[in-house]
Amino acid sequence: MKIQGNVALITGASRGIGKAIALALAQQGMKRLILVARDRQKLAEVAQEIEAMGTEAVIMTLDLTRATEVNITVAQLWRSHGPINLLVNCAGVAYQTSFLRSKLPQVQEELSVNLLGMYTLTSLIARRMASQKQGTIVNVSSLMGKVAAPTMATYSATKFAILGFTQALRQELAEYNIQVKALLPSLTDTDMVRDLRLFRWVIPMSPQQVAQALIVGLQNDAPEILVGWQSHLAVWCQRLAPWLLELILKIATPPKKQQSEEKPAFFSRINRFCDVLLSRNVTPLLSPRKS
């Protein structure tokens, strides 16, 4: 795909991977960047950085889960700023919890933002791209769209769904000269994941590394863009030795959080002391008598 001189719309552009992608596209000479997120102040800060590079930036605060608002906004953007050549669906949320302790509101939010919000926006943009017989759509999935992770069941499910959605659209929209790609970063050091308990041996990537991988993938017309050697290793391990990958995931899964009902450390120590004391007193009583 040609980047220079074109127009891109990026969701989740106020921080993390979305912000890094916006800055990377500006460095590559993108004519105009439409930045979409829910935090207007952070969007304005990103827009200032982009405009300092000589690229026009348009900010739009939008909740992707509100389909009517998304429809109106897309119509206004297309009318005011012309055709969009590149759509990057980067907005997403993640919660980490064991499945048996998962909460329905969090599950619904992940499904609404990661999947349904992306679907709504993509359907509106893709129809307009089809009318102009040109466009590129990038859906940000994850390594968890290839390899599901314990404690991240719903998040993994949405990322698997995004990958399947991308593969289907790639075939359907090809006749309209629309390219559909998937970006699959591994764990990335962003605000969204800093409260998560990390898996053992996983080395977080920077958002800039992910953004640079996307630029290279766009230039090479890659349908799926795996980011980082850890992603490639995990995917190959899944193909060649799935049993080994399951074992590694079991060992690497972060330990469970201590439950709130557990006793404070001070009382735990007293209990352990009492157990030891009692065991010393009871042991002689339980030992067999000599004849």
C-alpha positions, -999 to 999 in steps of 0.1 A, spaced: 0 0 0 11 35 -7 12 55 25 24 89 14 -3 114 5 -33 93 17 -59 96 44 -61 72 74 -86 68 102 -72 52 134 -93 41 164 -78 39 199 -54 67 187 -51 85 221 -26 61 236 -6 29 232 -4 11 199 -30 34 182 -9 65 191 23 49 179 7 39 146 -6 74 141 29 89 147 46 63 124 21 70 96 28 107 99 65 101 97 58 82 64 41 112 49 4 105 54 -16 135 42 -43 134 69 -49 114 100 -83 111 116 -78 102 152 -107 85 171 -109 77 208 -130 86 238 -105 110 255 -105 143 237 -76 158 257 -52 130 249 -63 130 213 -55 167 211 -20 160 225 -14 134 198 -27 157 171 -2 184 181 27 159 177 14 149 143 9 184 130 44 192 141 55 166 115 36 184 87 6 161 86 -30 173 91 -47 158 121 -85 156 128 -97 145 162 -130 129 169 -143 117 203 -165 87 197 -178 57 216 -177 28 191 -203 9 210 -230 35 200 -238 24 165 -260 55 157 -233 79 167 -207 60 147 -229 61 116 -235 99 118 -198 105 125 -185 85 95 -209 103 72 -197 136 84 -160 127 82 -164 114 46 -182 145 36 -158 169 53 -125 152 48 -129 131 16 -123 94 11 -105 74 37 -78 52 22 -67 33 53 -87 22 83 -69 9 114 -91 -7 140 -70 -5 171 -95 4 199 -98 -23 225 -100 -32 262 -87 -61 282 -95 -77 316 -76 -104 333 -93 -129 356 -100 -165 359 -130 -176 339 -149 -188 371 -144 -154 386 -152 -133 355 -179 -106 357 -206 -102 331 -202 -64 327 -165 -67 319 -172 -96 294 -198 -74 277 -175 -45 275 -147 -66 259 -172 -80 234 -188 -46 227 -155 -26 221 -132 -52 207 -156 -69 184 -189 -52 179 -174 -16 178 -149 -27 152 -176 -45 132 -198 -14 131 -171 10 120 -157 -14 95 -191 -20 78 -196 17 73 -161 24 60 -159 -7 38 -192 2 20 -177 36 10 -143 20 1 -162 -4 -22 -179 24 -40 -145 40 -47 -129 6 -56 -99 11 -33 -89 9 3 -70 -9 31 -84 -22 64 -61 -32 92 -77 -50 122 -55 -52 153 -58 -87 167 -32 -101 190 -9 -131 194 -38 -142 216 -58 -145 184 -36 -174 175 -27 -188 209 -53 -184 237 -41 -174 271 -54 -186 305 -69 -159 326 -77 -140 294 -105 -161 280 -129 -134 267 -101 -112 254 -86 -142 236 -121 -150 222 -125 -115 208 -90 -116 192 -97 -150 176 -130 -136 163 -112 -105 148 -88 -128 130 -116 -149 115 -135 -117 106 -104 -104 88 -98 -136 69 -134 -137 57 -134 -100 46 -101 -105 28 -118 -128 4 -151 -109 2 -137 -75 -4 -109 -85 -28 -132 -79 -58 -135 -43 -47 -98 -38 -46 -99 -36 -8 -70 -52 11 -78 -65 46 -50 -73 70 -45 -84 105 -18 -70 129 -9 -95 157 14 -80 183 25 -99 214 23 -84 248 30 -46 244 40 -22 271 9 1 271 -14 16 297 -39 -11 290 -17 -40 302 3 -24 330 -23 -36 356 -21 -72 342 -1 -100 358 25 -108 332 31 -143 320 65 -157 329 93 -153 303 72 -129 281 92 -98 272 69 -69 264 74 -50 232 72 -13 227 43 3 208 68 18 185 80 -17 175 45 -27 167 39 4 147 71 -1 127 61 -37 120 28 -24 106 46 0 83 67 -27 69 37 -50 65 18 -23 46 47 -18 23 51 -55 17 13 -61 13 14 -88 40 -20 -102 49 -11 -111 85 16 -92 104 30 -111 133 51 -88 156 82 -101 174 102 -133 175 81 -145 205 50 -144 183 66 -164 155 80 -190 180 46 -194 197 28 -199 164 53 -225 152 53 -243 185 15 -245 183 17 -260 148 45 -285 154 41 -294 191 8 -281 206 13 -303 237 45 -285 244 29 -251 240 1 -261 264 27 -272 290 46 -239 286 14 -219 290 5 -238 321 39 -231 337 40 -195 325 5 -185 337 7 -159 364 -2 -172 399 -37 -165 413 -41 -133 433 -46 -139 470 -82 -137 480 -95 -109 501 -108 -133 527 -73 -146 534 -60 -137 569 -34 -109 573 2 -120 574 6 -114 611 -22 -138 620 -9 -163 595 24 -163 612 7 -169 646 -12 -198 631 19 -213 617 37 -210 651 7 -226 668 7 -255 643 44 -261 649 40 -260 687 11 -283 687 28 -307 663 57 -310 687 34 -317 717 12 -341 698 38 -362 680 50 -381 711 14 -390 720 9 -404 685 41 -423 683 39 -461 688 47 -474 723 77 -497 727 68 -531 739 
